[in-house]
Amino acid sequence: MGRWQPDTAARGLAPEHEADLDQLVEIDGALALAGAIEQAAAVFGAGHPEIVVSVAESTSLRGIHRLVAAEIDLALSARPPTPAEVAAARERGMVLKPYLVAHDAIAVIVHPDRYQRVAAVSREQLEQVFISGRIHTWSQLNPTSGSKSADPIRVYACPQAESGVAASFVELLTGAWETPFVATAVVVADESDILASVARDVGGIGFVPLLSVDPRVRALAVGHLGATPVAPSAASVRDLDYPLRRRLFVLTRGTPVGPANHFIRFLLEPEGQATLARAGLVPLY
């Protein structure tokens, strides 16, 4: 079997046919992408009122399973299809075709004063700060930072069930989005509240979509244990160097036609990419 490659441009799509437009496009899959796709569907619908795009939130696994079962038109996934999923589709006479539409990147933020002493962390340390609680003071995080031994880390978070960013962040740290944050975390409504809280708390640490970072806070460089930390940027995400990122795909059964074809074309065009960026994702260009 050849090496799997995603489709990343409209040249992998079927020609447009205006006569096929009066239909419904049903979509299900990864929470990390569903909210942004819902926003893109609203913009798309303004220009194509004859097409109804319905988006459900679940998981990459469920979305691909429903696509293979022919229950939906498009699946959203925060990973490439697995060999088992490709084989299941082939058994039904289908070919799973993935289109890379954006990147999901999360920045870990601290107060500017704290950044002078702690500018980089490992992903393993982040798990011990946000999840297990084994690291709970700034001196534990960076013994050479000059922080007092009892200077506590205040974790700011928002509920995974209500935030695709929170679910993605936990999944990137632990492999399971349902894993709870450390019991001492200050839980706020959403990522904008996390940003505002960290901006006024020198002891605070939190997470926000990369494109939401503003001058009130600083984003930490992140690396794997023992590796050189990488500062978050659109370039380091697209180059796959920054670790807190994922590639986000829309999958089809073979070459899409009709309304599904039109919608994927929209996602890959400048207006669609700009819409995904406004929703907090890193666009392809």
C-alpha positions in Angstrom: 0.0 0.0 0.0 1.4 3.4 -1.0 2.1 6.2 1.5 -1.1 8.0 2.5 -1.3 11.7 1.4 -4.0 14.3 2.1 -5.6 16.4 -0.6 -4.8 20.0 0.2 -6.1 21.9 -2.8 -9.2 22.2 -5.0 -7.5 20.3 -7.8 -8.5 17.1 -5.9 -12.2 18.0 -6.2 -14.7 17.3 -8.9 -15.8 20.1 -11.4 -18.6 22.3 -10.2 -22.1 21.5 -11.5 -24.7 24.1 -10.7 -27.6 21.7 -11.3 -26.6 19.6 -8.2 -26.9 22.4 -5.6 -30.4 22.0 -4.1 -29.4 19.5 -1.4 -28.4 18.9 2.2 -24.7 18.4 3.3 -24.6 16.4 6.6 -21.3 16.6 8.5 -20.2 15.0 11.8 -16.9 14.5 13.6 -14.1 16.1 15.6 -15.1 18.7 18.2 -11.8 20.5 17.5 -13.1 21.4 14.0 -16.8 21.3 14.2 -17.3 24.8 15.7 -15.2 26.4 13.0 -16.9 24.4 10.3 -20.3 25.6 11.6 -19.1 29.2 11.3 -17.8 28.5 7.8 -21.2 26.9 6.9 -23.0 30.1 8.0 -20.8 32.2 5.7 -21.1 29.7 2.9 -24.8 29.6 3.3 -25.1 33.4 2.8 -23.8 32.9 -0.7 -25.5 29.6 -1.4 -28.9 29.7 0.2 -30.0 26.7 -1.8 -27.5 24.5 0.1 -28.2 23.5 3.8 -25.1 22.4 5.7 -25.8 20.6 9.0 -22.9 20.1 11.4 -22.8 17.7 14.4 -20.1 17.6 17.1 -18.7 14.2 18.2 -15.2 12.7 17.6 -13.0 11.8 14.7 -13.7 8.1 15.3 -17.5 8.6 15.2 -17.4 10.9 12.2 -15.4 8.5 10.1 -17.5 5.6 11.2 -20.7 7.4 10.1 -19.0 8.4 6.8 -18.1 4.8 6.0 -21.6 3.7 7.0 -23.0 6.3 4.4 -24.9 8.1 7.2 -23.3 11.5 6.5 -21.6 13.3 3.5 -18.5 14.6 5.2 -16.5 13.6 8.3 -14.4 15.9 10.4 -11.2 14.5 11.8 -8.2 15.8 13.9 -6.0 13.0 12.5 -5.5 11.0 9.3 -7.7 7.9 8.9 -6.3 4.8 10.4 -5.4 1.7 8.3 -8.4 0.0 9.9 -10.7 2.8 8.8 -9.2 2.8 5.3 -9.7 -1.0 5.1 -13.3 -0.8 6.4 -14.1 1.7 3.7 -12.5 -0.4 1.0 -14.5 -3.4 2.1 -17.7 -1.4 1.3 -16.3 -0.3 -2.1 -15.3 3.2 -0.9 -12.1 5.2 -0.8 -11.6 7.6 2.1 -10.4 10.9 0.7 -9.0 13.4 3.2 -8.7 17.1 2.6 -6.4 19.1 4.9 -8.3 22.3 5.6 -6.5 23.9 8.6 -4.3 23.4 11.6 -5.4 23.5 15.3 -2.8 25.2 17.5 -3.0 26.1 21.1 -0.7 28.6 22.9 0.1 28.3 26.6 0.1 31.8 28.1 1.5 33.6 31.1 1.7 37.1 32.4 4.5 39.3 30.8 6.3 39.6 34.2 6.3 35.8 34.6 7.6 35.4 31.0 10.8 37.2 32.1 11.6 34.2 34.3 9.8 31.3 32.6 9.7 31.5 28.8 9.7 27.8 27.8 8.3 24.5 29.1 8.1 20.9 27.9 4.8 19.2 27.0 5.4 16.7 29.8 5.7 19.6 32.3 2.4 21.0 31.0 0.7 17.7 31.8 2.0 17.9 35.3 0.8 21.5 35.7 -2.6 21.2 34.1 -3.6 17.6 34.7 -1.8 15.7 37.4 -0.8 18.6 39.6 2.6 17.2 40.3 4.0 20.6 39.4 2.2 23.3 41.4 4.8 26.0 42.1 6.9 28.1 39.6 10.1 27.0 41.2 9.3 23.4 40.3 8.6 24.4 36.8 11.9 26.2 36.4 14.3 25.9 39.4 16.6 28.6 37.9 13.9 31.1 37.4 14.4 33.0 40.7 10.8 32.2 41.8 10.2 31.7 45.5 9.7 28.1 46.4 6.1 28.6 47.6 5.1 30.8 44.7 2.0 28.9 43.4 1.0 28.3 39.9 -2.7 29.2 39.3 -4.1 27.2 36.4 -6.9 28.8 34.5 -9.1 26.5 32.3 -12.6 26.2 30.8 -14.8 23.1 30.5 -13.9 20.6 27.9 -17.5 19.8 27.2 -18.2 23.4 26.2 -14.9 24.3 24.5 -13.3 22.6 21.6 -10.0 24.3 22.5 -10.0 22.9 26.0 -10.9 19.4 24.7 -8.1 19.6 22.1 -5.6 20.9 24.7 -6.3 18.0 27.1 -6.2 15.5 24.3 -2.8 16.8 23.1 -1.4 16.4 26.7 -3.1 13.1 27.7 -4.5 11.4 24.6 -8.1 11.7 26.0 -10.2 14.9 25.9 -12.4 13.8 28.8 -9.4 13.8 31.3 -10.2 16.4 33.9 -8.0 19.4 34.7 -6.2 19.5 38.0 -8.7 19.9 40.9 -7.2 23.3 41.9 -7.8 24.9 38.5 -9.8 28.1 38.3 -12.5 27.2 35.8 -13.9 30.2 33.8 -16.4 30.4 31.1 -14.3 30.4 27.9 -10.9 31.2 26.4 -11.4 34.9 26.4 -11.9 34.7 30.2 -8.7 32.6 30.5 -6.8 35.3 28.6 -8.2 38.1 30.7 -7.4 36.2 34.0 -3.8 35.4 33.1 -3.3 39.0 31.9 -3.9 40.3 35.4 -2.4 37.4 37.4 1.4 37.1 37.6 1.0 33.6 39.0 -1.4 32.5 36.3 -1.1 30.1 33.4 -3.7 29.2 30.8 -4.3 28.2 27.2 -5.9 30.0 24.2 -6.1 29.5 20.4 -2.8 30.7 19.0 -4.5 33.4 16.9 -6.1 34.8 20.1 -2.8 35.8 21.8 -2.6 39.5 22.3 0.0 41.9 23.9 -1.5 41.5 27.4 0.1 38.0 27.7 3.1 36.1 26.5 3.0 32.6 24.8 5.5 30.1 26.0 7.8 28.1 23.8 6.9 24.4 24.1 9.0 21.2 23.3 9.1 17.6 24.2 11.2 16.6 27.2 14.9 17.0 26.3 14.2 18.7 23.0 14.6 22.4 22.1 11.3 24.3 22.8 9.6 25.9 19.8 7.8 29.2 19.9 4.3 29.1 18.6 3.7 30.8 15.3 1.7 30.1 12.1 5.0 29.1 10.5 6.1 26.7 13.2 2.6 25.1 13.2 2.5 24.7 9.4 6.0 23.2 9.5 4.8 20.8 12.2 7.5 21.9 14.6 5.3 23.3 17.4 4.0 20.3 19.4 0.6 21.6 20.5 -0.9 21.4 17.1 -2.9 19.0 14.9 -3.8 18.8 11.3 -7.5 19.0 10.7 -9.2 17.2 7.8 -12.5 16.9 6.1 -13.0 13.4 4.7 -15.2 12.2 1.9 -16.1 8.9 0.2 -14.2 9.3 -3.0 -14.2 12.5 -5.0 -17.0 14.7 -3.7 -19.7 16.0 -6.0 -22.6 18.4 -5.8 -23.1 20.5 -2.6 -20.3 18.7 -0.7 -17.9 19.5 -3.5 -18.9 23.2 -3.4 -18.5 23.4 0.4 -15.0 21.8 0.4 -14.0 24.2 -2.4 -15.2 27.1 -0.2 -13.1 25.9 2.8 -10.0 25.8 0.7 -10.5 29.2 -1.0 -9.4 32.5 0.6 -12.8 33.3 2.1 -13.2 29.9 3.7 -9.6 30.0 5.0 -10.2 33.4 6.5 -13.4 32.2 8.2 -11.6 29.3 9.8 -8.9 31.7 11.0 -11.5 33.9 12.6 -12.8 30.8 14.4 -9.3 30.3 16.0 -7.7 27.9 13.6 -4.4 28.3 11.7 -5.2 28.5 8.0 -3.2 26.7 5.3 -1.9 29.9 3.8 
